[in-house]
């Protein structure tokens, strides 16, 4: 867990949370338009309007979870000795929290934008977020694997550099002091 907290999101992956949110939102639009068409029978243009507006709102919700709530959850788990989840399982918690918020956003948008009856808006609001919850979880897992690989490659390069070069171990590397 300490390795998770040592990771410096700002220095190594300056824009990756934004990129991840954009990728998620594009996938969300495709999922949303398909669900609205199948469940409510809305015309393509109305389904497209719903499928663009609602995912954009959920894209902001997704980004909020990644940037703010993730930090809060990780710190809470770090300070709690008894917990059914730890910081390495944060993706599951974020996916659940995201899905609950998504249900409320999806139902409201569907009802207002398509004029679907409340029962169909509720069905769409349950089915589509479940699919998007899996989409969120898959992206979170893939991205964390990418970050781990990038970090381990960066650490390996720094270690190889310090072993093979004639530079002092106190010389700054990447604007940071080498602390071996």
C-alpha positions as CSV (number, residue, x, y, z in Angstrom):
1,X,0.0,0.0,0.0
2,X,2.9,2.4,0.7
3,X,4.1,1.9,-2.9
4,X,0.6,2.9,-4.1
5,X,0.8,6.2,-2.1
6,X,4.4,6.9,-3.2
7,X,3.3,7.0,-6.8
8,X,3.4,10.6,-8.1
9,X,0.4,11.0,-10.4
10,X,1.3,14.6,-11.2
11,X,5.0,14.1,-12.3
12,X,4.8,10.8,-14.2
13,X,1.2,10.8,-15.6
14,X,0.3,14.5,-15.9
15,X,-2.8,14.1,-18.1
16,X,-3.6,10.4,-17.9
17,X,-6.7,10.8,-15.7
18,X,-8.1,13.2,-18.3
19,X,-7.3,10.9,-21.2
20,X,-8.8,8.0,-19.3
21,X,-12.0,10.0,-18.7
22,X,-12.2,10.9,-22.4
23,X,-11.8,7.3,-23.5
24,X,-14.4,6.3,-21.0
25,X,-16.8,8.9,-22.2
26,X,-16.5,7.8,-25.8
27,X,-17.3,4.2,-24.9
28,X,-20.1,5.5,-22.7
29,X,-21.7,7.3,-25.6
30,X,-21.7,4.1,-27.7
31,X,-23.2,2.1,-24.9
32,X,-25.8,4.8,-24.1
33,X,-27.1,5.1,-27.6
34,X,-27.5,1.4,-27.9
35,X,-29.3,1.0,-24.6
36,X,-31.7,3.9,-25.2
37,X,-32.7,2.7,-28.7
38,X,-33.3,-0.9,-27.5
39,X,-35.0,-0.2,-24.1
40,X,-37.1,2.9,-24.8
41,X,-37.6,2.5,-28.5
42,X,-36.6,6.2,-28.9
43,X,-35.8,7.4,-32.4
44,X,-32.2,7.5,-33.4
45,X,-31.9,11.3,-33.1
46,X,-33.5,11.5,-29.7
47,X,-31.4,8.5,-28.5
48,X,-28.3,10.2,-29.9
49,X,-29.1,13.4,-28.0
50,X,-29.6,11.5,-24.8
51,X,-26.5,9.4,-25.5
52,X,-24.3,12.5,-25.9
53,X,-25.6,14.7,-23.0
54,X,-25.9,12.0,-20.3
55,X,-22.4,10.5,-20.9
56,X,-20.9,14.0,-20.8
57,X,-22.4,14.5,-17.4
58,X,-21.2,11.1,-16.4
59,X,-17.7,11.9,-17.8
60,X,-17.5,14.7,-15.3
61,X,-18.7,12.3,-12.5
62,X,-16.0,9.8,-13.6
63,X,-13.3,12.4,-13.5
64,X,-14.4,13.6,-10.1
65,X,-14.2,10.0,-8.8
66,X,-10.7,9.6,-10.2
67,X,-9.3,12.9,-9.0
68,X,-11.0,13.6,-5.7
69,X,-12.8,10.6,-4.3
70,X,-10.0,8.1,-5.1
71,X,-7.6,10.2,-2.9
72,X,-10.1,10.3,-0.1
73,X,-10.8,6.6,-0.2
74,X,-7.1,5.7,-0.4
75,X,-6.3,7.9,2.6
76,X,-9.2,6.5,4.6
77,X,-8.1,2.9,3.9
78,X,-4.5,3.8,4.8
79,X,-5.6,5.2,8.2
80,X,-8.0,2.4,9.0
81,X,-6.6,-0.9,10.3
82,X,-9.9,-2.8,10.0
83,X,-11.5,-2.6,6.6
84,X,-13.0,-5.1,4.2
85,X,-11.2,-3.3,1.3
86,X,-7.7,-2.0,1.0
87,X,-6.1,0.6,-1.3
88,X,-5.3,-2.1,-3.9
89,X,-9.0,-2.9,-4.3
90,X,-10.1,0.7,-4.7
91,X,-11.3,0.1,-8.3
92,X,-14.2,-2.1,-7.0
93,X,-15.3,0.6,-4.6
94,X,-15.0,3.4,-7.2
95,X,-17.0,1.3,-9.7
96,X,-19.8,0.8,-7.2
97,X,-20.0,4.4,-6.2
98,X,-19.8,5.5,-9.9
99,X,-22.6,3.1,-10.8
100,X,-25.0,4.4,-8.1
101,X,-24.5,8.0,-9.2
102,X,-24.8,6.9,-12.8
103,X,-28.2,5.4,-12.2
104,X,-29.6,8.7,-10.9
105,X,-28.0,10.7,-13.8
106,X,-29.1,8.2,-16.5
107,X,-32.7,8.0,-15.3
108,X,-33.1,11.8,-15.0
109,X,-31.6,12.4,-18.5
110,X,-33.6,9.6,-20.1
111,X,-36.9,10.8,-18.7
112,X,-36.3,14.5,-19.5
113,X,-34.7,14.1,-22.9
114,X,-36.6,11.2,-24.5
115,X,-39.9,11.6,-22.7
116,X,-39.9,7.8,-22.0
117,X,-42.3,6.5,-19.4
118,X,-40.8,6.3,-15.9
119,X,-40.7,2.5,-15.9
120,X,-38.6,2.4,-19.1
121,X,-36.4,5.3,-18.0
122,X,-35.8,3.3,-14.7
123,X,-35.0,0.1,-16.7
124,X,-32.5,2.0,-18.9
125,X,-31.1,3.7,-15.9
126,X,-30.4,0.3,-14.3
127,X,-29.2,-1.7,-17.3
128,X,-27.0,0.9,-18.9
129,X,-25.0,1.9,-15.8
130,X,-24.4,-1.7,-15.0
131,X,-22.8,-2.1,-18.4
132,X,-20.9,1.1,-17.9
133,X,-19.8,0.0,-14.4
134,X,-18.1,-2.9,-16.0
135,X,-16.6,-0.6,-18.6
136,X,-15.3,1.7,-15.8
137,X,-13.8,-1.3,-13.9
138,X,-12.1,-2.7,-17.0
139,X,-10.5,0.7,-17.8
140,X,-9.4,1.2,-14.2
141,X,-7.7,-2.2,-14.2
142,X,-6.0,-1.8,-17.6
143,X,-4.8,1.7,-16.7
144,X,-3.4,0.7,-13.3
145,X,-1.5,-2.2,-15.1
146,X,-0.2,0.4,-17.5
147,X,0.9,2.7,-14.7
148,X,2.6,-0.2,-12.8
149,X,4.5,-1.2,-16.0
150,X,5.5,2.4,-16.7
151,X,6.7,2.9,-13.1
152,X,8.7,-0.3,-13.0
153,X,10.3,0.6,-16.4
154,X,11.1,4.1,-15.1
155,X,12.6,2.7,-11.9
156,X,14.7,0.2,-13.9
157,X,16.0,3.0,-16.2
158,X,17.0,5.1,-13.2
159,X,18.7,2.2,-11.5
160,X,20.6,1.2,-14.7
161,X,21.5,4.9,-15.2
162,X,23.0,5.2,-11.7
163,X,24.9,1.9,-12.0
164,X,26.4,2.5,-15.4
165,X,27.0,6.3,-15.4
166,X,29.8,8.2,-13.7
167,X,27.4,10.8,-12.3
168,X,27.3,11.3,-8.6
169,X,24.5,9.6,-6.7
170,X,23.6,13.0,-5.3
171,X,23.0,14.5,-8.8
172,X,19.4,15.4,-9.5
173,X,17.5,13.0,-11.7
174,X,14.3,14.3,-13.2
175,X,14.5,17.4,-11.0
176,X,14.6,15.3,-7.9
177,X,17.6,14.3,-5.7
178,X,18.6,10.7,-6.0
179,X,18.1,9.2,-2.5
180,X,19.8,5.8,-2.7
